[in-house]
Amino acid sequence: MIEAPSRISGLIERIEAGNEPSADELRRVAALQALDLAKAGEDFAREAIAKDSQQTHEFGQQ
């Protein structure tokens, strides 16, 4: 199972506590979260390709 780290949990906690993040912090967290999700997608695709390749190899052996 592939998991992307939550970059927004800390922001939610800060806002709930009454501490407003700056616009730069929000942009940074949004960019990092988007990259985390892209990386998770890349990892998923690599795992799926590797599994498919392994199954293809095993099928060819039979």
mmJSON file of the N, C-alpha and C atoms, coordinates in Angstrom:
{"data_MODEL":{"atom_site":{
"group_PDB":["ATOM","ATOM","ATOM","ATOM","ATOM","ATOM","ATOM","ATOM","ATOM","ATOM","ATOM","ATOM","ATOM","ATOM","ATOM","ATOM","ATOM","ATOM","ATOM","ATOM","ATOM","ATOM","ATOM","ATOM","ATOM","ATOM","ATOM","ATOM","ATOM","ATOM","ATOM","ATOM","ATOM","ATOM","ATOM","ATOM","ATOM","ATOM","ATOM","ATOM","ATOM","ATOM","ATOM","ATOM","ATOM","ATOM","ATOM","ATOM","ATOM","ATOM","ATOM","ATOM","ATOM","ATOM","ATOM","ATOM","ATOM","ATOM","ATOM","ATOM","ATOM","ATOM","ATOM","ATOM","ATOM","ATOM","ATOM","ATOM","ATOM","ATOM","ATOM","ATOM","ATOM","ATOM","ATOM","ATOM","ATOM","ATOM","ATOM","ATOM","ATOM","ATOM","ATOM","ATOM","ATOM","ATOM","ATOM","ATOM","ATOM","ATOM","ATOM","ATOM","ATOM","ATOM","ATOM","ATOM","ATOM","ATOM","ATOM","ATOM","ATOM","ATOM","ATOM","ATOM","ATOM","ATOM","ATOM","ATOM","ATOM","ATOM","ATOM","ATOM","ATOM","ATOM","ATOM","ATOM","ATOM","ATOM","ATOM","ATOM","ATOM","ATOM","ATOM","ATOM","ATOM","ATOM","ATOM","ATOM","ATOM","ATOM","ATOM","ATOM","ATOM","ATOM","ATOM","ATOM","ATOM","ATOM","ATOM","ATOM","ATOM","ATOM","ATOM","ATOM","ATOM","ATOM","ATOM","ATOM","ATOM","ATOM","ATOM","ATOM","ATOM","ATOM","ATOM","ATOM","ATOM","ATOM","ATOM","ATOM","ATOM","ATOM","ATOM","ATOM","ATOM","ATOM","ATOM","ATOM","ATOM","ATOM","ATOM","ATOM","ATOM","ATOM","ATOM","ATOM","ATOM","ATOM","ATOM","ATOM","ATOM","ATOM","ATOM","ATOM","ATOM","ATOM"],
"id":[1,2,3,4,5,6,7,8,9,10,11,12,13,14,15,16,17,18,19,20,21,22,23,24,25,26,27,28,29,30,31,32,33,34,35,36,37,38,39,40,41,42,43,44,45,46,47,48,49,50,51,52,53,54,55,56,57,58,59,60,61,62,63,64,65,66,67,68,69,70,71,72,73,74,75,76,77,78,79,80,81,82,83,84,85,86,87,88,89,90,91,92,93,94,95,96,97,98,99,100,101,102,103,104,105,106,107,108,109,110,111,112,113,114,115,116,117,118,119,120,121,122,123,124,125,126,127,128,129,130,131,132,133,134,135,136,137,138,139,140,141,142,143,144,145,146,147,148,149,150,151,152,153,154,155,156,157,158,159,160,161,162,163,164,165,166,167,168,169,170,171,172,173,174,175,176,177,178,179,180,181,182,183,184,185,186],
"type_symbol":["N","C","C","N","C","C","N","C","C","N","C","C","N","C","C","N","C","C","N","C","C","N","C","C","N","C","C","N","C","C","N","C","C","N","C","C","N","C","C","N","C","C","N","C","C","N","C","C","N","C","C","N","C","C","N","C","C","N","C","C","N","C","C","N","C","C","N","C","C","N","C","C","N","C","C","N","C","C","N","C","C","N","C","C","N","C","C","N","C","C","N","C","C","N","C","C","N","C","C","N","C","C","N","C","C","N","C","C","N","C","C","N","C","C","N","C","C","N","C","C","N","C","C","N","C","C","N","C","C","N","C","C","N","C","C","N","C","C","N","C","C","N","C","C","N","C","C","N","C","C","N","C","C","N","C","C","N","C","C","N","C","C","N","C","C","N","C","C","N","C","C","N","C","C","N","C","C","N","C","C","N","C","C","N","C","C"],
"label_atom_id":["N","CA","C","N","CA","C","N","CA","C","N","CA","C","N","CA","C","N","CA","C","N","CA","C","N","CA","C","N","CA","C","N","CA","C","N","CA","C","N","CA","C","N","CA","C","N","CA","C","N","CA","C","N","CA","C","N","CA","C","N","CA","C","N","CA","C","N","CA","C","N","CA","C","N","CA","C","N","CA","C","N","CA","C","N","CA","C","N","CA","C","N","CA","C","N","CA","C","N","CA","C","N","CA","C","N","CA","C","N","CA","C","N","CA","C","N","CA","C","N","CA","C","N","CA","C","N","CA","C","N","CA","C","N","CA","C","N","CA","C","N","CA","C","N","CA","C","N","CA","C","N","CA","C","N","CA","C","N","CA","C","N","CA","C","N","CA","C","N","CA","C","N","CA","C","N","CA","C","N","CA","C","N","CA","C","N","CA","C","N","CA","C","N","CA","C","N","CA","C","N","CA","C","N","CA","C","N","CA","C","N","CA","C","N","CA","C"],
"label_alt_id":[null,null,null,null,null,null,null,null,null,null,null,null,null,null,null,null,null,null,null,null,null,null,null,null,null,null,null,null,null,null,null,null,null,null,null,null,null,null,null,null,null,null,null,null,null,null,null,null,null,null,null,null,null,null,null,null,null,null,null,null,null,null,null,null,null,null,null,null,null,null,null,null,null,null,null,null,null,null,null,null,null,null,null,null,null,null,null,null,null,null,null,null,null,null,null,null,null,null,null,null,null,null,null,null,null,null,null,null,null,null,null,null,null,null,null,null,null,null,null,null,null,null,null,null,null,null,null,null,null,null,null,null,null,null,null,null,null,null,null,null,null,null,null,null,null,null,null,null,null,null,null,null,null,null,null,null,null,null,null,null,null,null,null,null,null,null,null,null,null,null,null,null,null,null,null,null,null,null,null,null,null,null,null,null,null,null],
"label_comp_id":["MET","MET","MET","ILE","ILE","ILE","GLU","GLU","GLU","ALA","ALA","ALA","PRO","PRO","PRO","SER","SER","SER","ARG","ARG","ARG","ILE","ILE","ILE","SER","SER","SER","GLY","GLY","GLY","LEU","LEU","LEU","ILE","ILE","ILE","GLU","GLU","GLU","ARG","ARG","ARG","ILE","ILE","ILE","GLU","GLU","GLU","ALA","ALA","ALA","GLY","GLY","GLY","ASN","ASN","ASN","GLU","GLU","GLU","PRO","PRO","PRO","SER","SER","SER","ALA","ALA","ALA","ASP","ASP","ASP","GLU","GLU","GLU","LEU","LEU","LEU","ARG","ARG","ARG","ARG","ARG","ARG","VAL","VAL","VAL","ALA","ALA","ALA","ALA","ALA","ALA","LEU","LEU","LEU","GLN","GLN","GLN","ALA","ALA","ALA","LEU","LEU","LEU","ASP","ASP","ASP","LEU","LEU","LEU","ALA","ALA","ALA","LYS","LYS","LYS","ALA","ALA","ALA","GLY","GLY","GLY","GLU","GLU","GLU","ASP","ASP","ASP","PHE","PHE","PHE","ALA","ALA","ALA","ARG","ARG","ARG","GLU","GLU","GLU","ALA","ALA","ALA","ILE","ILE","ILE","ALA","ALA","ALA","LYS","LYS","LYS","ASP","ASP","ASP","SER","SER","SER","GLN","GLN","GLN","GLN","GLN","GLN","THR","THR","THR","HIS","HIS","HIS","GLU","GLU","GLU","PHE","PHE","PHE","GLY","GLY","GLY","GLN","GLN","GLN","GLN","GLN","GLN"],
"label_asym_id":["A","A","A","A","A","A","A","A","A","A","A","A","A","A","A","A","A","A","A","A","A","A","A","A","A","A","A","A","A","A","A","A","A","A","A","A","A","A","A","A","A","A","A","A","A","A","A","A","A","A","A","A","A","A","A","A","A","A","A","A","A","A","A","A","A","A","A","A","A","A","A","A","A","A","A","A","A","A","A","A","A","A","A","A","A","A","A","A","A","A","A","A","A","A","A","A","A","A","A","A","A","A","A","A","A","A","A","A","A","A","A","A","A","A","A","A","A","A","A","A","A","A","A","A","A","A","A","A","A","A","A","A","A","A","A","A","A","A","A","A","A","A","A","A","A","A","A","A","A","A","A","A","A","A","A","A","A","A","A","A","A","A","A","A","A","A","A","A","A","A","A","A","A","A","A","A","A","A","A","A","A","A","A","A","A","A"],
"label_entity_id":["1","1","1","1","1","1","1","1","1","1","1","1","1","1","1","1","1","1","1","1","1","1","1","1","1","1","1","1","1","1","1","1","1","1","1","1","1","1","1","1","1","1","1","1","1","1","1","1","1","1","1","1","1","1","1","1","1","1","1","1","1","1","1","1","1","1","1","1","1","1","1","1","1","1","1","1","1","1","1","1","1","1","1","1","1","1","1","1","1","1","1","1","1","1","1","1","1","1","1","1","1","1","1","1","1","1","1","1","1","1","1","1","1","1","1","1","1","1","1","1","1","1","1","1","1","1","1","1","1","1","1","1","1","1","1","1","1","1","1","1","1","1","1","1","1","1","1","1","1","1","1","1","1","1","1","1","1","1","1","1","1","1","1","1","1","1","1","1","1","1","1","1","1","1","1","1","1","1","1","1","1","1","1","1","1","1"],
"label_seq_id":[1,1,1,2,2,2,3,3,3,4,4,4,5,5,5,6,6,6,7,7,7,8,8,8,9,9,9,10,10,10,11,11,11,12,12,12,13,13,13,14,14,14,15,15,15,16,16,16,17,17,17,18,18,18,19,19,19,20,20,20,21,21,21,22,22,22,23,23,23,24,24,24,25,25,25,26,26,26,27,27,27,28,28,28,29,29,29,30,30,30,31,31,31,32,32,32,33,33,33,34,34,34,35,35,35,36,36,36,37,37,37,38,38,38,39,39,39,40,40,40,41,41,41,42,42,42,43,43,43,44,44,44,45,45,45,46,46,46,47,47,47,48,48,48,49,49,49,50,50,50,51,51,51,52,52,52,53,53,53,54,54,54,55,55,55,56,56,56,57,57,57,58,58,58,59,59,59,60,60,60,61,61,61,62,62,62],
"pdbx_PDB_ins_code":[null,null,null,null,null,null,null,null,null,null,null,null,null,null,null,null,null,null,null,null,null,null,null,null,null,null,null,null,null,null,null,null,null,null,null,null,null,null,null,null,null,null,null,null,null,null,null,null,null,null,null,null,null,null,null,null,null,null,null,null,null,null,null,null,null,null,null,null,null,null,null,null,null,null,null,null,null,null,null,null,null,null,null,null,null,null,null,null,null,null,null,null,null,null,null,null,null,null,null,null,null,null,null,null,null,null,null,null,null,null,null,null,null,null,null,null,null,null,null,null,null,null,null,null,null,null,null,null,null,null,null,null,null,null,null,null,null,null,null,null,null,null,null,null,null,null,null,null,null,null,null,null,null,null,null,null,null,null,null,null,null,null,null,null,null,null,null,null,null,null,null,null,null,null,null,null,null,null,null,null,null,null,null,null,null,null],
"Cartn_x":[0.846,0.0,0.887,0.574,1.354,0.638,1.395,0.828,1.585,0.843,1.446,1.384,2.473,2.429,1.447,0.861,-0.072,0.699,0.773,1.436,0.458,-0.843,-1.827,-2.313,-2.018,-2.48,-1.956,-0.683,-0.101,-0.765,-1.097,-1.782,-3.17,-3.867,-5.209,-5.132,-4.192,-4.023,-3.692,-2.824,-2.471,-3.669,-4.427,-5.598,-6.637,-6.846,-7.793,-7.344,-6.036,-5.509,-5.503,-5.921,-5.991,-4.738,-3.796,-2.561,-2.699,-2.747,-2.945,-1.613,-1.499,-0.266,-0.16,1.068,1.275,0.945,0.786,0.506,1.662,2.894,4.053,4.027,3.658,3.554,2.487,1.357,0.28,0.71,1.39,1.876,2.891,3.784,4.81,4.185,3.253,2.604,1.787,1.098,0.302,1.21,2.334,3.275,3.839,4.22,4.767,3.728,2.493,1.435,1.184,1.173,0.973,2.112,3.34,4.479,4.428,3.992,3.833,2.851,1.739,0.734,1.255,2.004,2.601,3.588,4.386,5.355,4.639,3.551,2.776,2.24,1.775,1.301,2.423,3.587,4.749,5.135,5.17,5.497,4.486,3.204,2.159,2.373,2.64,2.846,4.057,5.146,6.34,6.056,5.339,4.99,4.091,3.127,2.21,2.967,3.873,4.668,5.551,6.194,7.064,6.256,5.084,4.239,3.783,3.377,2.933,4.085,5.269,6.433,6.741,6.646,6.89,5.857,4.598,3.546,3.719,4.11,4.353,5.493,6.548,7.684,7.255,6.496,6.035,5.105,4.27,3.382,4.194,5.245,6.103,6.867,7.091,7.812,6.95,5.632,4.728,4.5],
"Cartn_y":[-1.182,0.0,1.24,2.157,3.384,4.481,5.188,6.283,7.571,8.635,9.954,10.635,11.259,11.937,13.109,13.385,14.508,15.767,16.673,17.953,18.965,18.673,19.686,19.538,18.421,18.218,19.311,19.639,20.683,22.031,22.333,23.597,23.615,22.516,22.44,22.69,22.033,22.216,23.671,24.298,25.697,26.619,26.396,27.249,27.053,25.796,25.528,26.18,26.307,26.929,28.457,28.974,30.423,31.048,30.239,30.745,30.674,31.812,31.888,31.712,30.714,30.556,31.661,31.95,32.984,32.418,33.305,32.884,32.044,32.408,31.629,30.213,30.084,28.756,27.917,28.54,27.82,27.352,28.217,27.84,26.701,26.791,25.768,24.414,24.408,23.164,22.6,23.453,22.984,22.364,22.987,22.441,21.105,21.027,19.776,18.661,18.994,17.984,17.481,18.376,17.963,17.053,17.393,16.556,15.198,15.181,13.915,13.002,13.568,12.77,12.289,13.144,12.733,11.592,11.686,10.637,9.338,9.422,8.23,7.567,8.377,7.839,7.17,7.794,7.21,5.877,5.851,4.618,3.518,3.872,2.91,2.336,3.209,2.756,1.834,2.186,1.334,-0.038,-0.062,-1.338,-2.175,-1.539,-2.257,-2.822,-2.055,-2.517,-3.682,-3.578,-4.655,-5.927,-5.794,-6.962,-7.592,-6.762,-7.263,-7.97,-7.407,-8.026,-9.378,-9.446,-10.698,-11.75,-11.357,-12.299,-12.756,-11.858,-12.222,-13.228,-12.981,-13.896,-15.272,-15.307,-16.569,-17.308,-16.581,-17.201,-17.822,-17.123,-17.645,-18.891,-19.076,-20.242,-21.495,-21.311,-22.472,-23.116],
"Cartn_z":[0.0,0.0,0.0,-0.861,-0.98,-0.206,0.585,1.37,1.092,0.954,0.817,2.177,2.592,3.882,3.863,4.998,5.088,5.46,4.542,4.794,5.364,5.249,5.644,7.082,7.715,9.096,10.027,9.876,10.711,10.499,9.234,8.948,9.571,9.488,10.08,11.58,12.233,13.676,14.012,13.236,13.489,13.322,12.265,12.024,13.122,13.529,14.613,15.916,16.106,17.322,17.228,16.081,15.917,15.325,14.858,14.238,12.72,12.103,10.662,9.923,9.036,8.26,7.207,6.822,5.802,4.419,3.462,2.086,1.549,1.902,1.458,2.03,3.293,3.91,3.213,2.92,2.237,0.851,0.102,-1.232,-1.137,-0.167,0.009,0.342,1.286,1.681,0.519,-0.209,-1.347,-2.411,-2.69,-3.671,-3.2,-1.933,-1.401,-1.402,-1.046,-1.04,-2.458,-3.429,-4.821,-5.277,-4.905,-5.266,-4.559,-3.308,-2.591,-3.316,-3.763,-4.469,-5.817,-6.503,-7.774,-7.551,-6.496,-6.168,-5.809,-5.062,-4.72,-5.988,-6.931,-8.211,-8.987,-8.974,-9.647,-9.0,-7.672,-6.956,-7.275,-7.306,-7.626,-9.03,-9.99,-11.366,-11.458,-10.789,-10.818,-10.208,-9.091,-8.459,-9.362,-9.998,-10.889,-12.087,-12.644,-13.788,-13.376,-12.219,-11.74,-11.504,-10.909,-10.647,-11.954,-12.904,-14.198,-14.919,-14.856,-15.487,-14.855,-13.531,-12.835,-13.225,-13.281,-13.657,-15.106,-15.974,-17.369,-17.463,-16.695,-16.68,-16.173,-15.081,-14.508,-15.493,-16.19,-17.165,-18.298,-18.717,-19.785,-19.384,-18.087,-17.592,-17.584,-17.642,-17.55,-18.866],
"occupancy":[1.0,1.0,1.0,1.0,1.0,1.0,1.0,1.0,1.0,1.0,1.0,1.0,1.0,1.0,1.0,1.0,1.0,1.0,1.0,1.0,1.0,1.0,1.0,1.0,1.0,1.0,1.0,1.0,1.0,1.0,1.0,1.0,1.0,1.0,1.0,1.0,1.0,1.0,1.0,1.0,1.0,1.0,1.0,1.0,1.0,1.0,1.0,1.0,1.0,1.0,1.0,1.0,1.0,1.0,1.0,1.0,1.0,1.0,1.0,1.0,1.0,1.0,1.0,1.0,1.0,1.0,1.0,1.0,1.0,1.0,1.0,1.0,1.0,1.0,1.0,1.0,1.0,1.0,1.0,1.0,1.0,1.0,1.0,1.0,1.0,1.0,1.0,1.0,1.0,1.0,1.0,1.0,1.0,1.0,1.0,1.0,1.0,1.0,1.0,1.0,1.0,1.0,1.0,1.0,1.0,1.0,1.0,1.0,1.0,1.0,1.0,1.0,1.0,1.0,1.0,1.0,1.0,1.0,1.0,1.0,1.0,1.0,1.0,1.0,1.0,1.0,1.0,1.0,1.0,1.0,1.0,1.0,1.0,1.0,1.0,1.0,1.0,1.0,1.0,1.0,1.0,1.0,1.0,1.0,1.0,1.0,1.0,1.0,1.0,1.0,1.0,1.0,1.0,1.0,1.0,1.0,1.0,1.0,1.0,1.0,1.0,1.0,1.0,1.0,1.0,1.0,1.0,1.0,1.0,1.0,1.0,1.0,1.0,1.0,1.0,1.0,1.0,1.0,1.0,1.0,1.0,1.0,1.0,1.0,1.0,1.0],
"B_iso_or_equiv":[0.0,0.0,0.0,0.0,0.0,0.0,0.0,0.0,0.0,0.0,0.0,0.0,0.0,0.0,0.0,0.0,0.0,0.0,0.0,0.0,0.0,0.0,0.0,0.0,0.0,0.0,0.0,0.0,0.0,0.0,0.0,0.0,0.0,0.0,0.0,0.0,0.0,0.0,0.0,0.0,0.0,0.0,0.0,0.0,0.0,0.0,0.0,0.0,0.0,0.0,0.0,0.0,0.0,0.0,0.0,0.0,0.0,0.0,0.0,0.0,0.0,0.0,0.0,0.0,0.0,0.0,0.0,0.0,0.0,0.0,0.0,0.0,0.0,0.0,0.0,0.0,0.0,0.0,0.0,0.0,0.0,0.0,0.0,0.0,0.0,0.0,0.0,0.0,0.0,0.0,0.0,0.0,0.0,0.0,0.0,0.0,0.0,0.0,0.0,0.0,0.0,0.0,0.0,0.0,0.0,0.0,0.0,0.0,0.0,0.0,0.0,0.0,0.0,0.0,0.0,0.0,0.0,0.0,0.0,0.0,0.0,0.0,0.0,0.0,0.0,0.0,0.0,0.0,0.0,0.0,0.0,0.0,0.0,0.0,0.0,0.0,0.0,0.0,0.0,0.0,0.0,0.0,0.0,0.0,0.0,0.0,0.0,0.0,0.0,0.0,0.0,0.0,0.0,0.0,0.0,0.0,0.0,0.0,0.0,0.0,0.0,0.0,0.0,0.0,0.0,0.0,0.0,0.0,0.0,0.0,0.0,0.0,0.0,0.0,0.0,0.0,0.0,0.0,0.0,0.0,0.0,0.0,0.0,0.0,0.0,0.0],
"pdbx_formal_charge":[null,null,null,null,null,null,null,null,null,null,null,null,null,null,null,null,null,null,null,null,null,null,null,null,null,null,null,null,null,null,null,null,null,null,null,null,null,null,null,null,null,null,null,null,null,null,null,null,null,null,null,null,null,null,null,null,null,null,null,null,null,null,null,null,null,null,null,null,null,null,null,null,null,null,null,null,null,null,null,null,null,null,null,null,null,null,null,null,null,null,null,null,null,null,null,null,null,null,null,null,null,null,null,null,null,null,null,null,null,null,null,null,null,null,null,null,null,null,null,null,null,null,null,null,null,null,null,null,null,null,null,null,null,null,null,null,null,null,null,null,null,null,null,null,null,null,null,null,null,null,null,null,null,null,null,null,null,null,null,null,null,null,null,null,null,null,null,null,null,null,null,null,null,null,null,null,null,null,null,null,null,null,null,null,null,null],
"auth_seq_id":[1,1,1,2,2,2,3,3,3,4,4,4,5,5,5,6,6,6,7,7,7,8,8,8,9,9,9,10,10,10,11,11,11,12,12,12,13,13,13,14,14,14,15,15,15,16,16,16,17,17,17,18,18,18,19,19,19,20,20,20,21,21,21,22,22,22,23,23,23,24,24,24,25,25,25,26,26,26,27,27,27,28,28,28,29,29,29,30,30,30,31,31,31,32,32,32,33,33,33,34,34,34,35,35,35,36,36,36,37,37,37,38,38,38,39,39,39,40,40,40,41,41,41,42,42,42,43,43,43,44,44,44,45,45,45,46,46,46,47,47,47,48,48,48,49,49,49,50,50,50,51,51,51,52,52,52,53,53,53,54,54,54,55,55,55,56,56,56,57,57,57,58,58,58,59,59,59,60,60,60,61,61,61,62,62,62],
"auth_comp_id":["MET","MET","MET","ILE","ILE","ILE","GLU","GLU","GLU","ALA","ALA","ALA","PRO","PRO","PRO","SER","SER","SER","ARG","ARG","ARG","ILE","ILE","ILE","SER","SER","SER","GLY","GLY","GLY","LEU","LEU","LEU","ILE","ILE","ILE","GLU","GLU","GLU","ARG","ARG","ARG","ILE","ILE","ILE","GLU","GLU","GLU","ALA","ALA","ALA","GLY","GLY","GLY","ASN","ASN","ASN","GLU","GLU","GLU","PRO","PRO","PRO","SER","SER","SER","ALA","ALA","ALA","ASP","ASP","ASP","GLU","GLU","GLU","LEU","LEU","LEU","ARG","ARG","ARG","ARG","ARG","ARG","VAL","VAL","VAL","ALA","ALA","ALA","ALA","ALA","ALA","LEU","LEU","LEU","GLN","GLN","GLN","ALA","ALA","ALA","LEU","LEU","LEU","ASP","ASP","ASP","LEU","LEU","LEU","ALA","ALA","ALA","LYS","LYS","LYS","ALA","ALA","ALA","GLY","GLY","GLY","GLU","GLU","GLU","ASP","ASP","ASP","PHE","PHE","PHE","ALA","ALA","ALA","ARG","ARG","ARG","GLU","GLU","GLU","ALA","ALA","ALA","ILE","ILE","ILE","ALA","ALA","ALA","LYS","LYS","LYS","ASP","ASP","ASP","SER","SER","SER","GLN","GLN","GLN","GLN","GLN","GLN","THR","THR","THR","HIS","HIS","HIS","GLU","GLU","GLU","PHE","PHE","PHE","GLY","GLY","GLY","GLN","GLN","GLN","GLN","GLN","GLN"],
"auth_asym_id":["A","A","A","A","A","A","A","A","A","A","A","A","A","A","A","A","A","A","A","A","A","A","A","A","A","A","A","A","A","A","A","A","A","A","A","A","A","A","A","A","A","A","A","A","A","A","A","A","A","A","A","A","A","A","A","A","A","A","A","A","A","A","A","A","A","A","A","A","A","A","A","A","A","A","A","A","A","A","A","A","A","A","A","A","A","A","A","A","A","A","A","A","A","A","A","A","A","A","A","A","A","A","A","A","A","A","A","A","A","A","A","A","A","A","A","A","A","A","A","A","A","A","A","A","A","A","A","A","A","A","A","A","A","A","A","A","A","A","A","A","A","A","A","A","A","A","A","A","A","A","A","A","A","A","A","A","A","A","A","A","A","A","A","A","A","A","A","A","A","A","A","A","A","A","A","A","A","A","A","A","A","A","A","A","A","A"],
"auth_atom_id":["N","CA","C","N","CA","C","N","CA","C","N","CA","C","N","CA","C","N","CA","C","N","CA","C","N","CA","C","N","CA","C","N","CA","C","N","CA","C","N","CA","C","N","CA","C","N","CA","C","N","CA","C","N","CA","C","N","CA","C","N","CA","C","N","CA","C","N","CA","C","N","CA","C","N","CA","C","N","CA","C","N","CA","C","N","CA","C","N","CA","C","N","CA","C","N","CA","C","N","CA","C","N","CA","C","N","CA","C","N","CA","C","N","CA","C","N","CA","C","N","CA","C","N","CA","C","N","CA","C","N","CA","C","N","CA","C","N","CA","C","N","CA","C","N","CA","C","N","CA","C","N","CA","C","N","CA","C","N","CA","C","N","CA","C","N","CA","C","N","CA","C","N","CA","C","N","CA","C","N","CA","C","N","CA","C","N","CA","C","N","CA","C","N","CA","C","N","CA","C","N","CA","C","N","CA","C","N","CA","C","N","CA","C","N","CA","C"],
"pdbx_PDB_model_num":[1,1,1,1,1,1,1,1,1,1,1,1,1,1,1,1,1,1,1,1,1,1,1,1,1,1,1,1,1,1,1,1,1,1,1,1,1,1,1,1,1,1,1,1,1,1,1,1,1,1,1,1,1,1,1,1,1,1,1,1,1,1,1,1,1,1,1,1,1,1,1,1,1,1,1,1,1,1,1,1,1,1,1,1,1,1,1,1,1,1,1,1,1,1,1,1,1,1,1,1,1,1,1,1,1,1,1,1,1,1,1,1,1,1,1,1,1,1,1,1,1,1,1,1,1,1,1,1,1,1,1,1,1,1,1,1,1,1,1,1,1,1,1,1,1,1,1,1,1,1,1,1,1,1,1,1,1,1,1,1,1,1,1,1,1,1,1,1,1,1,1,1,1,1,1,1,1,1,1,1,1,1,1,1,1,1]
}}}
